[in-house]
Amino acid sequence: MSGTDLSHRPTVDDLFRAHYPWLCSYLRRHLHDAASREDIASETFAQLLEAPALRAIREPRALLTTIAQRLLYQRWRRGELERRHRQQIDVDDAASPEDLAQLAQTLHRLDHTLQRLPGKVRTTFLLARIDGLTYPQIAAELGISQRSVSVYMSRSQALCDRHSANQFLQNKRSA
């Protein structure tokens, strides 16, 4: 969070105290695991704290719900990506624990790489790669131009290409 404007921290602190238990309760509908609910609720407030210009919030629960929903969708998309990736490499019961551990590490590193992307760039990438949306559909979904979608996809693809090259080098060194 270095470089983040924390001038609105007292406001976020007040919101946290007033709405954190409610948000955890709200998330119970979507997540049965208490730790997962707490993670999403905490990340919701962390994103609120990182917001560049926090204005007066008239409906704090609506804002918190929107942020939490986005985080839930990201979590579900990551789970879907993991499931599809496992299917693609044909992980079956015969896969060794080492193979599964290596797969989990690779997915974790890929997720970490994607988290470095700005929000709209990451969302654009996930909508295209996971949900299979076209550029016009993504533009409509995010309220951006198709040109922006193209630029965002180029940025995310470049990052993924760098990730793949780094992955190749790491695997070569460990072999």
DRENKE-689665 format. One record per residue: z negated, y negated, x negated of N, C-alpha, C in turn; residue in three letters. Coordinates in steps of 0.1 Angstrom, whole numbers, padded with zeros to 4 digits, always signed. Layout:
residues N
ZYXZYXZYXALA...
END
This chain:
residues 175
+0000+0012-0008+0000+0000+0000+0000-0013-0008MET+0003-0011-0021+0003-0023-0030+0014-0032-0025SER+0012-0045-0025+0022-0055-0021+0021-0057-0005GLY+0013-0050+0002+0012-0051+0016+0003-0063+0019THR+0007-0071+0029-0001-0082+0034-0012-0076+0043ASP-0025-0078+0038-0036-0073+0045-0044-0083+0053LEU-0037-0095+0055-0044-0106+0062-0048-0102+0076SER-0042-0092+0082-0045-0088+0096-0054-0076+0096HIS-0060-0073+0085-0069-0061+0084-0081-0062+0094ARG-0088-0074+0096-0098-0074+0105-0094-0071+0120PRO-0082-0075+0123-0076-0072+0136-0074-0057+0138THR-0068-0051+0127-0066-0036+0128-0079-0029+0128VAL-0089-0034+0120-0103-0027+0120-0108-0028+0135ASP-0107-0039+0141-0112-0040+0155-0105-0030+0164ASP-0092-0030+0163-0084-0021+0171-0088-0006+0168LEU-0090-0003+0156-0094+0011+0152-0107+0014+0159PHE-0117+0006+0158-0130+0009+0164-0129+0010+0179ARG-0120+0002+0185-0119+0002+0199-0111+0013+0205ALA-0100+0018+0197-0091+0027+0203-0088+0040+0196HIS-0095+0042+0184-0093+0055+0177-0097+0067+0186TYR-0109+0067+0191-0113+0079+0199-0103+0081+0211PRO-0099+0070+0218-0090+0071+0229-0076+0077+0224TRP-0071+0073+0212-0059+0078+0207-0060+0093+0204LEU-0071+0097+0198-0073+0111+0195-0073+0119+0208CYS-0079+0114+0218-0079+0121+0231-0065+0121+0237SER-0058+0110+0236-0044+0110+0242-0036+0121+0235TYR-0037+0122+0222-0029+0131+0214-0033+0146+0217LEU-0044+0149+0224-0048+0162+0228-0037+0169+0236ARG-0029+0161+0244-0018+0167+0252-0007+0173+0243ARG-0005+0167+0231+0006+0172+0223+0002+0180+0211HIS-0011+0179+0207-0016+0186+0195-0029+0193+0199LEU-0030+0206+0197-0042+0213+0201-0052+0213+0189HIS-0047+0211+0177-0055+0211+0165-0062+0197+0163ASP-0075+0197+0163-0082+0184+0161-0078+0177+0148ALA-0077+0184+0137-0073+0178+0125-0060+0171+0125ALA-0050+0178+0132-0037+0172+0134-0038+0159+0142SER-0045+0160+0153-0047+0148+0161-0053+0136+0153ARG-0063+0139+0145-0069+0129+0137-0059+0124+0126GLU-0051+0132+0120-0041+0128+0111-0031+0118+0117ASP-0026+0122+0128-0016+0113+0135-0023+0100+0139ILE-0035+0100+0144-0042+0088+0148-0044+0079+0136ALA-0049+0085+0125-0051+0077+0113-0038+0071+0108SER-0028+0079+0107-0015+0074+0102-0010+0063+0111GLU-0012+0064+0124-0008+0053+0134-0015+0040+0129THR-0028+0040+0127-0034+0028+0123-0030+0023+0109PHE-0027+0033+0100-0022+0029+0086-0009+0022+0088ALA+0000+0027+0096+0013+0020+0098+0011+0006+0104GLN+0002+0005+0113-0001-0008+0119-0006-0017+0108LEU-0015-0012+0099-0020-0021+0089-0009-0025+0079LEU+0001-0016+0077+0012-0020+0068+0023-0028+0075GLU+0022-0031+0088+0032-0039+0095+0032-0053+0088ALA+0044-0058+0085+0046-0070+0078+0040-0083+0085PRO+0042-0084+0098+0037-0096+0105+0031-0091+0118ALA+0018-0089+0118+0012-0084+0130+0009-0096+0139LEU+0015-0097+0151+0012-0108+0160+0001-0103+0170ARG-0003-0112+0179-0012-0109+0189-0007-0097+0197ALA-0015-0088+0200-0011-0076+0207-0017-0076+0221ILE-0008-0077+0230-0012-0078+0244-0016-0065+0250ARG-0009-0054+0246-0011-0041+0251-0013-0031+0239GLU-0025-0031+0234-0027-0023+0221-0025-0008+0224PRO-0029-0003+0235-0027+0011+0237-0012+0015+0238ARG-0004+0006+0244+0010+0009+0245+0016+0009+0231ALA+0012+0000+0222+0017-0001+0209+0013+0012+0201LEU+0000+0015+0202-0005+0027+0195+0002+0040+0200LEU+0004+0041+0212+0011+0052+0218+0025+0053+0212THR+0032+0042+0212+0046+0042+0206+0046+0047+0192THR+0037+0041+0184+0037+0045+0170+0033+0060+0168ILE+0023+0064+0176+0019+0078+0175+0030+0088+0180ALA+0037+0084+0190+0049+0092+0195+0059+0093+0184GLN+0062+0082+0177+0072+0083+0166+0067+0093+0155ARG+0054+0092+0152+0049+0101+0142+0049+0116+0146LEU+0047+0118+0159+0048+0131+0165+0062+0136+0164LEU+0072+0128+0167+0086+0132+0166+0089+0135+0152TYR+0085+0127+0142+0087+0130+0128+0082+0144+0124GLN+0069+0146+0129+0063+0159+0126+0071+0171+0132ARG+0075+0169+0144+0083+0180+0151+0096+0182+0144TRP+0103+0171+0140+0115+0172+0133+0114+0179+0119ARG+0103+0176+0112+0100+0183+0099+0098+0198+0102ARG+0091+0201+0112+0089+0215+0116+0102+0222+0119GLY+0111+0215+0127+0124+0220+0130+0132+0222+0117GLU+0132+0212+0108+0139+0212+0096+0135+0225+0088LEU+0122+0227+0087+0116+0238+0080+0121+0251+0086GLU+0121+0252+0099+0125+0264+0106+0140+0267+0104ARG+0148+0256+0105+0163+0258+0102+0165+0262+0088ARG+0158+0255+0079+0160+0258+0064+0156+0273+0062HIS+0146+0277+0067+0142+0292+0065+0152+0301+0071ARG+0158+0297+0082+0169+0306+0088+0181+0305+0079GLN+0184+0294+0074+0196+0293+0065+0195+0301+0053GLN+0184+0302+0047+0183+0310+0035+0178+0324+0038ILE+0178+0327+0051+0175+0341+0055+0162+0346+0050ASP+0152+0338+0053+0138+0343+0049+0134+0353+0060VAL+0131+0365+0055+0127+0376+0064+0114+0382+0059ASP+0110+0393+0066+0097+0399+0062+0097+0404+0048ASP+0109+0406+0042+0110+0412+0029+0108+0401+0018ALA+0108+0388+0022+0107+0377+0012+0093+0378+0005ALA+0094+0376-0008+0081+0377-0016+0073+0365-0013SER+0060+0366-0016+0051+0354-0014+0055+0343-0024PRO+0060+0347-0036+0065+0337-0045+0077+0329-0040GLU+0086+0336-0033+0098+0329-0027+0093+0320-0016ASP+0084+0325-0008+0078+0316+0003+0071+0304-0002LEU+0063+0306-0013+0056+0295-0019+0066+0285-0025ALA+0077+0290-0032+0087+0281-0037+0094+0273-0026GLN+0097+0280-0015+0103+0273-0004+0094+0262+0002LEU+0081+0265+0003+0072+0255+0008+0071+0243-0001ALA+0071+0246-0014+0071+0235-0024+0083+0226-0023GLN+0095+0233-0022+0107+0226-0021+0108+0217-0009THR+0103+0222+0003+0103+0215+0015+0093+0203+0014LEU+0082+0205+0008+0072+0195+0006+0078+0183-0003HIS+0085+0187-0013+0091+0177-0022+0102+0169-0015ARG+0110+0176-0007+0120+0170+0001+0114+0160+0011LEU+0103+0165+0018+0096+0156+0028+0091+0144+0020ASP+0085+0146+0009+0080+0134+0001+0091+0125-0003HIS+0102+0130-0007+0114+0122-0010+0118+0114+0002THR+0119+0120+0014+0123+0113+0026+0113+0102+0030LEU+0101+0105+0027+0090+0095+0031+0092+0082+0023GLN+0099+0082+0011+0102+0070+0003+0112+0061+0010ARG+0120+0067+0019+0130+0058+0026+0123+0049+0036LEU+0129+0037+0038+0124+0028+0049+0125+0035+0062PRO+0117+0031+0072+0117+0038+0085+0130+0040+0092GLY+0138+0030+0093+0151+0031+0100+0161+0040+0093LYS+0160+0039+0079+0169+0047+0071+0165+0062+0073VAL+0152+0065+0072+0147+0079+0074+0151+0084+0088ARG+0148+0076+0098+0151+0080+0112+0165+0082+0114THR+0174+0074+0108+0188+0076+0109+0192+0089+0103THR+0187+0092+0091+0190+0105+0084+0186+0117+0093PHE+0174+0116+0098+0168+0127+0106+0176+0129+0119LEU+0180+0118+0126+0187+0119+0138+0201+0126+0135LEU+0207+0122+0124+0220+0128+0121+0219+0143+0116ALA+0209+0146+0107+0209+0159+0101+0201+0169+0110ARG+0191+0165+0116+0182+0174+0124+0187+0175+0138ILE+0189+0163+0144+0193+0163+0159+0208+0164+0161ASP+0215+0162+0150+0230+0164+0151+0237+0152+0159GLY+0230+0141+0159+0237+0129+0166+0248+0123+0158LEU+0258+0118+0165+0269+0111+0159+0264+0097+0155THR+0272+0090+0147+0269+0077+0143+0268+0067+0155TYR+0278+0068+0165+0276+0059+0177+0264+0062+0185PRO+0260+0075+0186+0248+0079+0193+0235+0073+0186GLN+0235+0074+0173+0224+0069+0165+0223+0054+0166ILE+0234+0047+0165+0234+0033+0167+0229+0029+0180ALA+0232+0036+0191+0227+0033+0204+0212+0036+0205ALA+0208+0047+0199+0194+0051+0200+0185+0041+0193GLU+0190+0036+0181+0181+0027+0173+0184+0012+0176LEU+0194+0009+0183+0198-0005+0186+0203-0012+0173GLY+0211-0005+0166+0217-0010+0154+0232-0008+0154ILE+0239-0014+0145+0254-0013+0145+0258+0001+0138SER+0270+0005+0141+0275+0017+0135+0276+0015+0120GLN+0279+0003+0116+0280+0000+0101+0267+0002+0095ARG+0256-0002+0101+0242+0000+0096+0239+0015+0095SER+0244+0022+0105+0241+0037+0104+0248+0043+0092VAL+0261+0038+0090+0268+0043+0078+0261+0039+0065SER+0257+0027+0064+0250+0023+0052+0237+0031+0050VAL+0229+0032+0061+0217+0040+0060+0219+0054+0056TYR+0230+0060+0061+0233+0074+0057+0237+0075+0043MET+0244+0065+0038+0248+0065+0024+0235+0064+0015SER+0226+0055+0019+0213+0054+0011+0206+0067+0011ARG+0204+0073+0023+0196+0085+0024+0203+0097+0016SER+0217+0097+0017+0224+0108+0010+0222+0106-0005GLN+0223+0094-0010+0221+0091-0024+0207+0096-0029ALA+0197+0093-0021+0184+0098-0024+0183+0113-0024LEU+0189+0119-0014+0189+0134-0014+0196+0140-0025CYS+0207+0134-0029+0215+0138-0041+0206+0138-0054ASP+0199+0126-0055+0190+0125-0067+0179+0136-0066ARG+0174+0138-0054+0164+0149-0052+0169+0162-0056HIS+0181+0166-0052+0187+0178-0056+0189+0179-0071SER+0194+0169-0077+0196+0169-0092+0182+0171-0099ALA+0172+0164-0094+0159+0166-0100+0154+0180-0098ASN+0156+0185-0086+0152+0199-0083+0159+0209-0092GLN+0172+0207-0095+0180+0215-0104+0174+0215-0118PHE+0171+0203-0122+0165+0201-0136+0151+0208-0137LEU+0143+0207-0127+0130+0213-0127+0131+0228-0127GLN+0140+0233-0119+0142+0248-0119+0147+0253-0132ASN+0156+0245-0138+0162+0249-0151+0151+0249-0162LYS+0142+0239-0162+0131+0239-0172+0122+0250-0170ARG+0119+0254-0157+0109+0265-0155+0115+0279-0157SER+0128+0280-0158+0134+0293-0159+0134+0298-0174ALA
END
